[in-house]
């Protein structure tokens, strides 16, 4: 079993670093709004989305990602 999920790897391969960072910051704002509202369902959804962007950015730092990018 891999540390990164298929969805996170796909995000990392299909999005630039800038796009991921922008999406990460937007998801962070959504997470903050969700925490203020107290809606647990919204908070869980926001946290999942935020985590996917964070892990996609981390995956872009791995040697596995760099090898896959070189192969095309």
Predicted model as a PDB file, atoms N, CA, C, CB and O in Angstrom, pLDDT in the B-factor column:
MODEL        1                                                                  
ATOM      1  N   UNK A   1       0.832  -1.177   0.000  1.00 50.00           N  
ATOM      2  CA  UNK A   1       0.000   0.000   0.000  1.00 50.00           C  
ATOM      3  C   UNK A   1       0.879   1.245   0.000  1.00 50.00           C  
ATOM      4  CB  UNK A   1      -0.948  -0.004   1.206  1.00 50.00           C  
ATOM      5  O   UNK A   1       1.849   1.339   0.753  1.00 50.00           O  
ATOM      6  N   UNK A   2       0.532   2.173  -0.837  1.00 82.00           N  
ATOM      7  CA  UNK A   2       1.311   3.390  -0.998  1.00 82.00           C  
ATOM      8  C   UNK A   2       0.909   4.446   0.028  1.00 82.00           C  
ATOM      9  CB  UNK A   2       1.145   3.938  -2.408  1.00 82.00           C  
ATOM     10  O   UNK A   2      -0.220   4.453   0.517  1.00 82.00           O  
ATOM     11  N   UNK A   3       1.821   5.310   0.338  1.00 92.00           N  
ATOM     12  CA  UNK A   3       1.543   6.407   1.266  1.00 92.00           C  
ATOM     13  C   UNK A   3       0.582   7.414   0.649  1.00 92.00           C  
ATOM     14  CB  UNK A   3       2.844   7.104   1.676  1.00 92.00           C  
ATOM     15  O   UNK A   3      -0.291   7.954   1.329  1.00 92.00           O  
ATOM     16  N   UNK A   4       0.754   7.662  -0.658  1.00 96.00           N  
ATOM     17  CA  UNK A   4      -0.098   8.607  -1.381  1.00 96.00           C  
ATOM     18  C   UNK A   4      -1.197   7.859  -2.111  1.00 96.00           C  
ATOM     19  CB  UNK A   4       0.731   9.448  -2.373  1.00 96.00           C  
ATOM     20  O   UNK A   4      -0.959   6.805  -2.702  1.00 96.00           O  
ATOM     21  N   UNK A   5      -2.399   8.409  -2.067  1.00 96.00           N  
ATOM     22  CA  UNK A   5      -3.526   7.791  -2.748  1.00 96.00           C  
ATOM     23  C   UNK A   5      -3.501   8.141  -4.230  1.00 96.00           C  
ATOM     24  CB  UNK A   5      -4.852   8.235  -2.114  1.00 96.00           C  
ATOM     25  O   UNK A   5      -2.856   9.104  -4.645  1.00 96.00           O  
ATOM     26  N   UNK A   6      -4.202   7.354  -5.007  1.00 95.00           N  
ATOM     27  CA  UNK A   6      -4.251   7.540  -6.454  1.00 95.00           C  
ATOM     28  C   UNK A   6      -4.737   8.948  -6.824  1.00 95.00           C  
ATOM     29  CB  UNK A   6      -5.163   6.487  -7.088  1.00 95.00           C  
ATOM     30  O   UNK A   6      -4.205   9.572  -7.743  1.00 95.00           O  
ATOM     31  N   UNK A   7      -5.736   9.433  -6.111  1.00 96.00           N  
ATOM     32  CA  UNK A   7      -6.292  10.764  -6.377  1.00 96.00           C  
ATOM     33  C   UNK A   7      -5.233  11.849  -6.154  1.00 96.00           C  
ATOM     34  CB  UNK A   7      -7.521  11.025  -5.475  1.00 96.00           C  
ATOM     35  O   UNK A   7      -5.142  12.797  -6.935  1.00 96.00           O  
ATOM     36  N   UNK A   8      -4.448  11.713  -5.111  1.00 97.00           N  
ATOM     37  CA  UNK A   8      -3.414  12.697  -4.802  1.00 97.00           C  
ATOM     38  C   UNK A   8      -2.296  12.671  -5.838  1.00 97.00           C  
ATOM     39  CB  UNK A   8      -2.842  12.442  -3.410  1.00 97.00           C  
ATOM     40  O   UNK A   8      -1.772  13.719  -6.217  1.00 97.00           O  
ATOM     41  N   UNK A   9      -1.932  11.478  -6.296  1.00 96.00           N  
ATOM     42  CA  UNK A   9      -0.910  11.361  -7.334  1.00 96.00           C  
ATOM     43  C   UNK A   9      -1.400  11.972  -8.641  1.00 96.00           C  
ATOM     44  CB  UNK A   9      -0.524   9.890  -7.548  1.00 96.00           C  
ATOM     45  O   UNK A   9      -0.649  12.654  -9.339  1.00 96.00           O  
ATOM     46  N   UNK A  10      -2.655  11.724  -8.961  1.00 96.00           N  
ATOM     47  CA  UNK A  10      -3.234  12.265 -10.190  1.00 96.00           C  
ATOM     48  C   UNK A  10      -3.260  13.794 -10.135  1.00 96.00           C  
ATOM     49  CB  UNK A  10      -4.661  11.710 -10.409  1.00 96.00           C  
ATOM     50  O   UNK A  10      -2.940  14.459 -11.120  1.00 96.00           O  
ATOM     51  N   UNK A  11      -3.633  14.335  -9.004  1.00 97.00           N  
ATOM     52  CA  UNK A  11      -3.618  15.791  -8.830  1.00 97.00           C  
ATOM     53  C   UNK A  11      -2.212  16.346  -9.045  1.00 97.00           C  
ATOM     54  CB  UNK A  11      -4.131  16.174  -7.428  1.00 97.00           C  
ATOM     55  O   UNK A  11      -2.029  17.347  -9.738  1.00 97.00           O  
ATOM     56  N   UNK A  12      -1.238  15.695  -8.454  1.00 97.00           N  
ATOM     57  CA  UNK A  12       0.149  16.152  -8.557  1.00 97.00           C  
ATOM     58  C   UNK A  12       0.655  16.099  -9.993  1.00 97.00           C  
ATOM     59  CB  UNK A  12       1.048  15.311  -7.661  1.00 97.00           C  
ATOM     60  O   UNK A  12       1.392  16.984 -10.429  1.00 97.00           O  
ATOM     61  N   UNK A  13       0.263  15.070 -10.723  1.00 95.00           N  
ATOM     62  CA  UNK A  13       0.729  14.915 -12.105  1.00 95.00           C  
ATOM     63  C   UNK A  13       0.026  15.857 -13.080  1.00 95.00           C  
ATOM     64  CB  UNK A  13       0.528  13.487 -12.555  1.00 95.00           C  
ATOM     65  O   UNK A  13       0.610  16.261 -14.085  1.00 95.00           O  
ATOM     66  N   UNK A  14      -1.221  16.206 -12.786  1.00 96.00           N  
ATOM     67  CA  UNK A  14      -2.013  17.002 -13.726  1.00 96.00           C  
ATOM     68  C   UNK A  14      -2.047  18.492 -13.424  1.00 96.00           C  
ATOM     69  CB  UNK A  14      -3.401  16.490 -13.749  1.00 96.00           C  
ATOM     70  O   UNK A  14      -2.524  19.272 -14.249  1.00 96.00           O  
ATOM     71  N   UNK A  15      -1.555  18.904 -12.269  1.00 96.00           N  
ATOM     72  CA  UNK A  15      -1.605  20.319 -11.879  1.00 96.00           C  
ATOM     73  C   UNK A  15      -0.197  20.851 -11.629  1.00 96.00           C  
ATOM     74  CB  UNK A  15      -2.480  20.506 -10.616  1.00 96.00           C  
ATOM     75  O   UNK A  15       0.685  20.139 -11.149  1.00 96.00           O  
ATOM     76  N   UNK A  16      -0.021  22.105 -11.965  1.00 96.00           N  
ATOM     77  CA  UNK A  16       1.263  22.753 -11.676  1.00 96.00           C  
ATOM     78  C   UNK A  16       1.365  23.051 -10.188  1.00 96.00           C  
ATOM     79  CB  UNK A  16       1.425  24.056 -12.501  1.00 96.00           C  
ATOM     80  O   UNK A  16       0.370  23.012  -9.464  1.00 96.00           O  
ATOM     81  N   UNK A  17       2.556  23.342  -9.751  1.00 96.00           N  
ATOM     82  CA  UNK A  17       2.785  23.664  -8.338  1.00 96.00           C  
ATOM     83  C   UNK A  17       1.972  24.904  -7.939  1.00 96.00           C  
ATOM     84  CB  UNK A  17       4.303  23.899  -8.069  1.00 96.00           C  
ATOM     85  O   UNK A  17       1.387  24.955  -6.857  1.00 96.00           O  
ATOM     86  N   UNK A  18       1.946  25.908  -8.840  1.00 98.00           N  
ATOM     87  CA  UNK A  18       1.190  27.132  -8.544  1.00 98.00           C  
ATOM     88  C   UNK A  18      -0.301  26.855  -8.361  1.00 98.00           C  
ATOM     89  CB  UNK A  18       1.389  28.153  -9.660  1.00 98.00           C  
ATOM     90  O   UNK A  18      -0.926  27.367  -7.433  1.00 98.00           O  
ATOM     91  N   UNK A  19      -0.864  26.040  -9.253  1.00 98.00           N  
ATOM     92  CA  UNK A  19      -2.283  25.704  -9.148  1.00 98.00           C  
ATOM     93  C   UNK A  19      -2.586  24.985  -7.838  1.00 98.00           C  
ATOM     94  CB  UNK A  19      -2.714  24.838 -10.331  1.00 98.00           C  
ATOM     95  O   UNK A  19      -3.581  25.272  -7.173  1.00 98.00           O  
ATOM     96  N   UNK A  20      -1.719  24.053  -7.482  1.00 98.00           N  
ATOM     97  CA  UNK A  20      -1.912  23.311  -6.240  1.00 98.00           C  
ATOM     98  C   UNK A  20      -1.816  24.232  -5.019  1.00 98.00           C  
ATOM     99  CB  UNK A  20      -0.880  22.185  -6.132  1.00 98.00           C  
ATOM    100  O   UNK A  20      -2.592  24.100  -4.072  1.00 98.00           O  
ATOM    101  N   UNK A  21      -0.873  25.153  -5.049  1.00 97.00           N  
ATOM    102  CA  UNK A  21      -0.722  26.071  -3.922  1.00 97.00           C  
ATOM    103  C   UNK A  21      -1.934  26.986  -3.783  1.00 97.00           C  
ATOM    104  CB  UNK A  21       0.545  26.906  -4.086  1.00 97.00           C  
ATOM    105  O   UNK A  21      -2.392  27.241  -2.669  1.00 97.00           O  
ATOM    106  N   UNK A  22      -2.458  27.484  -4.908  1.00 98.00           N  
ATOM    107  CA  UNK A  22      -3.656  28.325  -4.864  1.00 98.00           C  
ATOM    108  C   UNK A  22      -4.844  27.539  -4.322  1.00 98.00           C  
ATOM    109  CB  UNK A  22      -3.979  28.881  -6.262  1.00 98.00           C  
ATOM    110  O   UNK A  22      -5.583  28.026  -3.467  1.00 98.00           O  
ATOM    111  N   UNK A  23      -5.021  26.323  -4.825  1.00 97.00           N  
ATOM    112  CA  UNK A  23      -6.119  25.475  -4.363  1.00 97.00           C  
ATOM    113  C   UNK A  23      -5.957  25.140  -2.882  1.00 97.00           C  
ATOM    114  CB  UNK A  23      -6.189  24.184  -5.195  1.00 97.00           C  
ATOM    115  O   UNK A  23      -6.941  25.067  -2.146  1.00 97.00           O  
ATOM    116  N   UNK A  24      -4.733  24.939  -2.455  1.00 97.00           N  
ATOM    117  CA  UNK A  24      -4.439  24.646  -1.049  1.00 97.00           C  
ATOM    118  C   UNK A  24      -4.870  25.814  -0.160  1.00 97.00           C  
ATOM    119  CB  UNK A  24      -2.929  24.353  -0.857  1.00 97.00           C  
ATOM    120  O   UNK A  24      -5.500  25.612   0.878  1.00 97.00           O  
ATOM    121  N   UNK A  25      -4.529  27.027  -0.572  1.00 97.00           N  
ATOM    122  CA  UNK A  25      -4.876  28.199   0.230  1.00 97.00           C  
ATOM    123  C   UNK A  25      -6.386  28.442   0.252  1.00 97.00           C  
ATOM    124  CB  UNK A  25      -4.158  29.434  -0.310  1.00 97.00           C  
ATOM    125  O   UNK A  25      -6.935  28.845   1.278  1.00 97.00           O  
ATOM    126  N   UNK A  26      -7.045  28.203  -0.856  1.00 97.00           N  
ATOM    127  CA  UNK A  26      -8.504  28.324  -0.898  1.00 97.00           C  
ATOM    128  C   UNK A  26      -9.140  27.285   0.021  1.00 97.00           C  
ATOM    129  CB  UNK A  26      -9.028  28.157  -2.346  1.00 97.00           C  
ATOM    130  O   UNK A  26     -10.078  27.586   0.758  1.00 97.00           O  
ATOM    131  N   UNK A  27      -8.619  26.061  -0.030  1.00 97.00           N  
ATOM    132  CA  UNK A  27      -9.164  25.009   0.826  1.00 97.00           C  
ATOM    133  C   UNK A  27      -8.899  25.314   2.297  1.00 97.00           C  
ATOM    134  CB  UNK A  27      -8.562  23.649   0.452  1.00 97.00           C  
ATOM    135  O   UNK A  27      -9.683  24.927   3.165  1.00 97.00           O  
ATOM    136  N   UNK A  28      -7.810  25.998   2.575  1.00 97.00           N  
ATOM    137  CA  UNK A  28      -7.501  26.395   3.950  1.00 97.00           C  
ATOM    138  C   UNK A  28      -8.519  27.438   4.446  1.00 97.00           C  
ATOM    139  CB  UNK A  28      -6.054  26.962   4.041  1.00 97.00           C  
ATOM    140  O   UNK A  28      -8.947  27.402   5.600  1.00 97.00           O  
ATOM    141  N   UNK A  29      -8.891  28.352   3.566  1.00 97.00           N  
ATOM    142  CA  UNK A  29      -9.914  29.344   3.915  1.00 97.00           C  
ATOM    143  C   UNK A  29     -11.263  28.658   4.151  1.00 97.00           C  
ATOM    144  CB  UNK A  29     -10.042  30.411   2.796  1.00 97.00           C  
ATOM    145  O   UNK A  29     -11.979  28.989   5.096  1.00 97.00           O  
ATOM    146  N   UNK A  30     -11.599  27.700   3.282  1.00 96.00           N  
ATOM    147  CA  UNK A  30     -12.846  26.944   3.449  1.00 96.00           C  
ATOM    148  C   UNK A  30     -12.847  26.175   4.765  1.00 96.00           C  
ATOM    149  CB  UNK A  30     -13.049  25.975   2.274  1.00 96.00           C  
ATOM    150  O   UNK A  30     -13.869  26.089   5.446  1.00 96.00           O  
ATOM    151  N   UNK A  31     -11.712  25.628   5.107  1.00 96.00           N  
ATOM    152  CA  UNK A  31     -11.573  24.892   6.360  1.00 96.00           C  
ATOM    153  C   UNK A  31     -11.806  25.811   7.558  1.00 96.00           C  
ATOM    154  CB  UNK A  31     -10.182  24.244   6.449  1.00 96.00           C  
ATOM    155  O   UNK A  31     -12.465  25.435   8.528  1.00 96.00           O  
ATOM    156  N   UNK A  32     -11.263  27.002   7.474  1.00 96.00           N  
ATOM    157  CA  UNK A  32     -11.446  27.974   8.547  1.00 96.00           C  
ATOM    158  C   UNK A  32     -12.923  28.362   8.682  1.00 96.00           C  
ATOM    159  CB  UNK A  32     -10.586  29.225   8.287  1.00 96.00           C  
ATOM    160  O   UNK A  32     -13.453  28.423   9.792  1.00 96.00           O  
ATOM    161  N   UNK A  33     -13.578  28.620   7.555  1.00 96.00           N  
ATOM    162  CA  UNK A  33     -15.003  28.969   7.570  1.00 96.00           C  
ATOM    163  C   UNK A  33     -15.838  27.820   8.131  1.00 96.00           C  
ATOM    164  CB  UNK A  33     -15.484  29.330   6.152  1.00 96.00           C  
ATOM    165  O   UNK A  33     -16.770  28.036   8.906  1.00 96.00           O  
ATOM    166  N   UNK A  34     -15.496  26.611   7.735  1.00 96.00           N  
ATOM    167  CA  UNK A  34     -16.233  25.438   8.213  1.00 96.00           C  
ATOM    168  C   UNK A  34     -16.068  25.268   9.722  1.00 96.00           C  
ATOM    169  CB  UNK A  34     -15.757  24.171   7.484  1.00 96.00           C  
ATOM    170  O   UNK A  34     -17.015  24.899  10.417  1.00 96.00           O  
ATOM    171  N   UNK A  35     -14.880  25.535  10.216  1.00 95.00           N  
ATOM    172  CA  UNK A  35     -14.656  25.396  11.663  1.00 95.00           C  
ATOM    173  C   UNK A  35     -15.436  26.451  12.446  1.00 95.00           C  
ATOM    174  CB  UNK A  35     -13.153  25.507  11.987  1.00 95.00           C  
ATOM    175  O   UNK A  35     -15.904  26.184  13.553  1.00 95.00           O  
ATOM    176  N   UNK A  36     -15.574  27.642  11.878  1.00 96.00           N  
ATOM    177  CA  UNK A  36     -16.337  28.692  12.551  1.00 96.00           C  
ATOM    178  C   UNK A  36     -17.829  28.389  12.565  1.00 96.00           C  
ATOM    179  CB  UNK A  36     -16.091  30.032  11.879  1.00 96.00           C  
ATOM    180  O   UNK A  36     -18.535  28.756  13.504  1.00 96.00           O  
ATOM    181  N   UNK A  37     -18.304  27.717  11.521  1.00 95.00           N  
ATOM    182  CA  UNK A  37     -19.737  27.423  11.427  1.00 95.00           C  
ATOM    183  C   UNK A  37     -20.168  26.328  12.405  1.00 95.00           C  
ATOM    184  CB  UNK A  37     -20.090  27.008  10.006  1.00 95.00           C  
ATOM    185  O   UNK A  37     -21.312  26.306  12.860  1.00 95.00           O  
ATOM    186  N   UNK A  38     -19.248  25.430  12.720  1.00 91.00           N  
ATOM    187  CA  UNK A  38     -19.573  24.325  13.612  1.00 91.00           C  
ATOM    188  C   UNK A  38     -20.249  23.152  12.922  1.00 91.00           C  
ATOM    189  CB  UNK A  38     -20.447  24.814  14.706  1.00 91.00           C  
ATOM    190  O   UNK A  38     -20.637  22.186  13.579  1.00 91.00           O  
ATOM    191  N   UNK A  39     -20.394  23.225  11.609  1.00 93.00           N  
ATOM    192  CA  UNK A  39     -21.020  22.152  10.833  1.00 93.00           C  
ATOM    193  C   UNK A  39     -19.993  21.035  10.620  1.00 93.00           C  
ATOM    194  CB  UNK A  39     -21.559  22.689   9.457  1.00 93.00           C  
ATOM    195  O   UNK A  39     -19.064  21.184   9.826  1.00 93.00           O  
ATOM    196  N   UNK A  40     -20.164  19.934  11.323  1.00 96.00           N  
ATOM    197  CA  UNK A  40     -19.186  18.842  11.272  1.00 96.00           C  
ATOM    198  C   UNK A  40     -19.082  18.204   9.892  1.00 96.00           C  
ATOM    199  CB  UNK A  40     -19.547  17.783  12.286  1.00 96.00           C  
ATOM    200  O   UNK A  40     -17.994  17.804   9.477  1.00 96.00           O  
ATOM    201  N   UNK A  41     -20.189  18.106   9.185  1.00 96.00           N  
ATOM    202  CA  UNK A  41     -20.185  17.507   7.847  1.00 96.00           C  
ATOM    203  C   UNK A  41     -19.357  18.361   6.886  1.00 96.00           C  
ATOM    204  CB  UNK A  41     -21.631  17.349   7.316  1.00 96.00           C  
ATOM    205  O   UNK A  41     -18.554  17.837   6.113  1.00 96.00           O  
ATOM    206  N   UNK A  42     -19.557  19.669   6.940  1.00 96.00           N  
ATOM    207  CA  UNK A  42     -18.809  20.593   6.093  1.00 96.00           C  
ATOM    208  C   UNK A  42     -17.336  20.589   6.491  1.00 96.00           C  
ATOM    209  CB  UNK A  42     -19.392  22.021   6.192  1.00 96.00           C  
ATOM    210  O   UNK A  42     -16.460  20.637   5.627  1.00 96.00           O  
ATOM    211  N   UNK A  43     -17.062  20.533   7.776  1.00 96.00           N  
ATOM    212  CA  UNK A  43     -15.693  20.518   8.280  1.00 96.00           C  
ATOM    213  C   UNK A  43     -14.951  19.271   7.792  1.00 96.00           C  
ATOM    214  CB  UNK A  43     -15.688  20.576   9.818  1.00 96.00           C  
ATOM    215  O   UNK A  43     -13.796  19.353   7.373  1.00 96.00           O  
ATOM    216  N   UNK A  44     -15.616  18.132   7.848  1.00 97.00           N  
ATOM    217  CA  UNK A  44     -14.996  16.884   7.388  1.00 97.00           C  
ATOM    218  C   UNK A  44     -14.685  16.946   5.891  1.00 97.00           C  
ATOM    219  CB  UNK A  44     -15.917  15.684   7.689  1.00 97.00           C  
ATOM    220  O   UNK A  44     -13.614  16.525   5.455  1.00 97.00           O  
ATOM    221  N   UNK A  45     -15.620  17.467   5.118  1.00 96.00           N  
ATOM    222  CA  UNK A  45     -15.429  17.591   3.665  1.00 96.00           C  
ATOM    223  C   UNK A  45     -14.284  18.561   3.347  1.00 96.00           C  
ATOM    224  CB  UNK A  45     -16.738  18.072   2.987  1.00 96.00           C  
ATOM    225  O   UNK A  45     -13.455  18.290   2.478  1.00 96.00           O  
ATOM    226  N   UNK A  46     -14.248  19.686   4.057  1.00 96.00           N  
ATOM    227  CA  UNK A  46     -13.196  20.678   3.847  1.00 96.00           C  
ATOM    228  C   UNK A  46     -11.828  20.118   4.225  1.00 96.00           C  
ATOM    229  CB  UNK A  46     -13.487  21.945   4.657  1.00 96.00           C  
ATOM    230  O   UNK A  46     -10.835  20.387   3.549  1.00 96.00           O  
ATOM    231  N   UNK A  47     -11.777  19.349   5.292  1.00 97.00           N  
ATOM    232  CA  UNK A  47     -10.508  18.759   5.736  1.00 97.00           C  
ATOM    233  C   UNK A  47      -9.997  17.740   4.739  1.00 97.00           C  
ATOM    234  CB  UNK A  47     -10.670  18.106   7.104  1.00 97.00           C  
ATOM    235  O   UNK A  47      -8.794  17.665   4.487  1.00 97.00           O  
ATOM    236  N   UNK A  48     -10.892  16.960   4.172  1.00 97.00           N  
ATOM    237  CA  UNK A  48     -10.511  15.956   3.179  1.00 97.00           C  
ATOM    238  C   UNK A  48      -9.931  16.638   1.935  1.00 97.00           C  
ATOM    239  CB  UNK A  48     -11.730  15.078   2.797  1.00 97.00           C  
ATOM    240  O   UNK A  48      -8.902  16.218   1.405  1.00 97.00           O  
ATOM    241  N   UNK A  49     -10.608  17.691   1.482  1.00 97.00           N  
ATOM    242  CA  UNK A  49     -10.146  18.421   0.309  1.00 97.00           C  
ATOM    243  C   UNK A  49      -8.784  19.070   0.584  1.00 97.00           C  
ATOM    244  CB  UNK A  49     -11.180  19.491  -0.102  1.00 97.00           C  
ATOM    245  O   UNK A  49      -7.881  19.004  -0.250  1.00 97.00           O  
ATOM    246  N   UNK A  50      -8.648  19.681   1.731  1.00 97.00           N  
ATOM    247  CA  UNK A  50      -7.397  20.338   2.125  1.00 97.00           C  
ATOM    248  C   UNK A  50      -6.248  19.325   2.168  1.00 97.00           C  
ATOM    249  CB  UNK A  50      -7.558  21.025   3.506  1.00 97.00           C  
ATOM    250  O   UNK A  50      -5.145  19.601   1.696  1.00 97.00           O  
ATOM    251  N   UNK A  51      -6.519  18.170   2.731  1.00 97.00           N  
ATOM    252  CA  UNK A  51      -5.495  17.117   2.815  1.00 97.00           C  
ATOM    253  C   UNK A  51      -5.064  16.616   1.452  1.00 97.00           C  
ATOM    254  CB  UNK A  51      -6.008  15.954   3.633  1.00 97.00           C  
ATOM    255  O   UNK A  51      -3.881  16.350   1.237  1.00 97.00           O  
ATOM    256  N   UNK A  52      -6.007  16.483   0.523  1.00 97.00           N  
ATOM    257  CA  UNK A  52      -5.656  16.018  -0.820  1.00 97.00           C  
ATOM    258  C   UNK A  52      -4.696  16.981  -1.511  1.00 97.00           C  
ATOM    259  CB  UNK A  52      -6.916  15.844  -1.665  1.00 97.00           C  
ATOM    260  O   UNK A  52      -3.745  16.544  -2.159  1.00 97.00           O  
ATOM    261  N   UNK A  53      -4.934  18.279  -1.380  1.00 98.00           N  
ATOM    262  CA  UNK A  53      -4.029  19.256  -1.991  1.00 98.00           C  
ATOM    263  C   UNK A  53      -2.668  19.248  -1.306  1.00 98.00           C  
ATOM    264  CB  UNK A  53      -4.637  20.661  -1.928  1.00 98.00           C  
ATOM    265  O   UNK A  53      -1.636  19.362  -1.967  1.00 98.00           O  
ATOM    266  N   UNK A  54      -2.666  19.115   0.000  1.00 97.00           N  
ATOM    267  CA  UNK A  54      -1.408  19.081   0.740  1.00 97.00           C  
ATOM    268  C   UNK A  54      -0.565  17.864   0.348  1.00 97.00           C  
ATOM    269  CB  UNK A  54      -1.681  19.069   2.247  1.00 97.00           C  
ATOM    270  O   UNK A  54       0.638  17.986   0.115  1.00 97.00           O  
ATOM    271  N   UNK A  55      -1.195  16.701   0.276  1.00 97.00           N  
ATOM    272  CA  UNK A  55      -0.473  15.484  -0.085  1.00 97.00           C  
ATOM    273  C   UNK A  55      -0.023  15.509  -1.544  1.00 97.00           C  
ATOM    274  CB  UNK A  55      -1.346  14.261   0.169  1.00 97.00           C  
ATOM    275  O   UNK A  55       1.033  14.966  -1.867  1.00 97.00           O  
ATOM    276  N   UNK A  56      -0.797  16.124  -2.422  1.00 97.00           N  
ATOM    277  CA  UNK A  56      -0.394  16.237  -3.825  1.00 97.00           C  
ATOM    278  C   UNK A  56       0.877  17.084  -3.935  1.00 97.00           C  
ATOM    279  CB  UNK A  56      -1.536  16.856  -4.678  1.00 97.00           C  
ATOM    280  O   UNK A  56       1.779  16.761  -4.708  1.00 97.00           O  
ATOM    281  N   UNK A  57       0.942  18.160  -3.163  1.00 97.00           N  
ATOM    282  CA  UNK A  57       2.153  18.994  -3.180  1.00 97.00           C  
ATOM    283  C   UNK A  57       3.347  18.230  -2.607  1.00 97.00           C  
ATOM    284  CB  UNK A  57       1.926  20.297  -2.381  1.00 97.00           C  
ATOM    285  O   UNK A  57       4.462  18.351  -3.113  1.00 97.00           O  
ATOM    286  N   UNK A  58       3.119  17.455  -1.570  1.00 97.00           N  
ATOM    287  CA  UNK A  58       4.201  16.648  -0.999  1.00 97.00           C  
ATOM    288  C   UNK A  58       4.688  15.600  -1.998  1.00 97.00           C  
ATOM    289  CB  UNK A  58       3.733  15.965   0.298  1.00 97.00           C  
ATOM    290  O   UNK A  58       5.885  15.335  -2.107  1.00 97.00           O  
ATOM    291  N   UNK A  59       3.740  15.011  -2.722  1.00 97.00           N  
ATOM    292  CA  UNK A  59       4.109  13.986  -3.703  1.00 97.00           C  
ATOM    293  C   UNK A  59       5.002  14.574  -4.791  1.00 97.00           C  
ATOM    294  CB  UNK A  59       2.849  13.362  -4.332  1.00 97.00           C  
ATOM    295  O   UNK A  59       5.871  13.881  -5.321  1.00 97.00           O  
ATOM    296  N   UNK A  60       4.797  15.844  -5.128  1.00 97.00           N  
ATOM    297  CA  UNK A  60       5.631  16.476  -6.154  1.00 97.00           C  
ATOM    298  C   UNK A  60       7.090  16.584  -5.725  1.00 97.00           C  
ATOM    299  CB  UNK A  60       5.093  17.858  -6.485  1.00 97.00           C  
ATOM    300  O   UNK A  60       7.960  16.804  -6.568  1.00 97.00           O  
ATOM    301  N   UNK A  61       7.372  16.437  -4.457  1.00 96.00           N  
ATOM    302  CA  UNK A  61       8.753  16.501  -3.953  1.00 96.00           C  
ATOM    303  C   UNK A  61       9.453  15.142  -3.959  1.00 96.00           C  
ATOM    304  CB  UNK A  61       8.760  17.061  -2.543  1.00 96.00           C  
ATOM    305  O   UNK A  61      10.661  15.076  -3.736  1.00 96.00           O  
ATOM    306  N   UNK A  62       8.726  14.074  -4.208  1.00 96.00           N  
ATOM    307  CA  UNK A  62       9.302  12.735  -4.097  1.00 96.00           C  
ATOM    308  C   UNK A  62      10.095  12.338  -5.341  1.00 96.00           C  
ATOM    309  CB  UNK A  62       8.204  11.721  -3.848  1.00 96.00           C  
ATOM    310  O   UNK A  62       9.819  12.825  -6.437  1.00 96.00           O  
ATOM    311  N   UNK A  63      11.077  11.458  -5.172  1.00 95.00           N  
ATOM    312  CA  UNK A  63      11.818  10.947  -6.328  1.00 95.00           C  
ATOM    313  C   UNK A  63      10.913  10.183  -7.301  1.00 95.00           C  
ATOM    314  CB  UNK A  63      12.954  10.039  -5.857  1.00 95.00           C  
ATOM    315  O   UNK A  63      11.139  10.212  -8.511  1.00 95.00           O  
ATOM    316  N   UNK A  64       9.901   9.506  -6.781  1.00 93.00           N  
ATOM    317  CA  UNK A  64       8.959   8.764  -7.633  1.00 93.00           C  
ATOM    318  C   UNK A  64       8.259   9.707  -8.618  1.00 93.00           C  
ATOM    319  CB  UNK A  64       7.907   8.025  -6.765  1.00 93.00           C  
ATOM    320  O   UNK A  64       8.107   9.384  -9.796  1.00 93.00           O  
ATOM    321  N   UNK A  65       7.842  10.857  -8.132  1.00 94.00           N  
ATOM    322  CA  UNK A  65       7.170  11.842  -8.984  1.00 94.00           C  
ATOM    323  C   UNK A  65       8.125  12.350 -10.058  1.00 94.00           C  
ATOM    324  CB  UNK A  65       6.636  13.022  -8.140  1.00 94.00           C  
ATOM    325  O   UNK A  65       7.755  12.463 -11.226  1.00 94.00           O  
ATOM    326  N   UNK A  66       9.340  12.652  -9.660  1.00 92.00           N  
ATOM    327  CA  UNK A  66      10.323  13.187 -10.619  1.00 92.00           C  
ATOM    328  C   UNK A  66      10.634  12.173 -11.710  1.00 92.00           C  
ATOM    329  CB  UNK A  66      11.621  13.587  -9.896  1.00 92.00           C  
ATOM    330  O   UNK A  66      10.803  12.547 -12.871  1.00 92.00           O  
ATOM    331  N   UNK A  67      10.710  10.892 -11.352  1.00 92.00           N  
ATOM    332  CA  UNK A  67      10.950   9.847 -12.351  1.00 92.00           C  
ATOM    333  C   UNK A  67       9.776   9.731 -13.310  1.00 92.00           C  
ATOM    334  CB  UNK A  67      11.204   8.500 -11.669  1.00 92.00           C  
ATOM    335  O   UNK A  67       9.966   9.584 -14.517  1.00 92.00           O  
ATOM    336  N   UNK A  68       8.560   9.799 -12.770  1.00 90.00           N  
ATOM    337  CA  UNK A  68       7.365   9.705 -13.615  1.00 90.00           C  
ATOM    338  C   UNK A  68       7.274  10.884 -14.568  1.00 90.00           C  
ATOM    339  CB  UNK A  68       6.104   9.632 -12.753  1.00 90.00           C  
ATOM    340  O   UNK A  68       6.861  10.716 -15.716  1.00 90.00           O  
ATOM    341  N   UNK A  69       7.647  12.065 -14.120  1.00 85.00           N  
ATOM    342  CA  UNK A  69       7.620  13.260 -14.962  1.00 85.00           C  
ATOM    343  C   UNK A  69       8.646  13.160 -16.092  1.00 85.00           C  
ATOM    344  CB  UNK A  69       7.887  14.514 -14.116  1.00 85.00           C  
ATOM    345  O   UNK A  69       8.384  13.594 -17.214  1.00 85.00           O  
ATOM    346  N   UNK A  70       9.801  12.593 -15.796  1.00 86.00           N  
ATOM    347  CA  UNK A  70      10.853  12.435 -16.804  1.00 86.00           C  
ATOM    348  C   UNK A  70      10.427  11.451 -17.896  1.00 86.00           C  
ATOM    349  CB  UNK A  70      12.157  11.957 -16.143  1.00 86.00           C  
ATOM    350  O   UNK A  70      10.731  11.643 -19.073  1.00 86.00           O  
ATOM    351  N   UNK A  71       9.708  10.381 -17.481  1.00 85.00           N  
ATOM    352  CA  UNK A  71       9.258   9.370 -18.437  1.00 85.00           C  
ATOM    353  C   UNK A  71       8.166   9.912 -19.369  1.00 85.00           C  
ATOM    354  CB  UNK A  71       8.741   8.138 -17.691  1.00 85.00           C  
ATOM    355  O   UNK A  71       7.991   9.435 -20.490  1.00 85.00           O  
ATOM    356  N   UNK A  72       7.449  10.906 -18.882  1.00 70.00           N  
ATOM    357  CA  UNK A  72       6.414  11.495 -19.731  1.00 70.00           C  
ATOM    358  C   UNK A  72       5.117  11.053 -19.325  1.00 70.00           C  
ATOM    359  CB  UNK A  72       6.607  11.182 -21.144  1.00 70.00           C  
ATOM    360  O   UNK A  72       4.116  11.445 -19.925  1.00 70.00           O  
TER     361      UNK A  72                                                      
ENDMDL                                                                          
END                                                                             
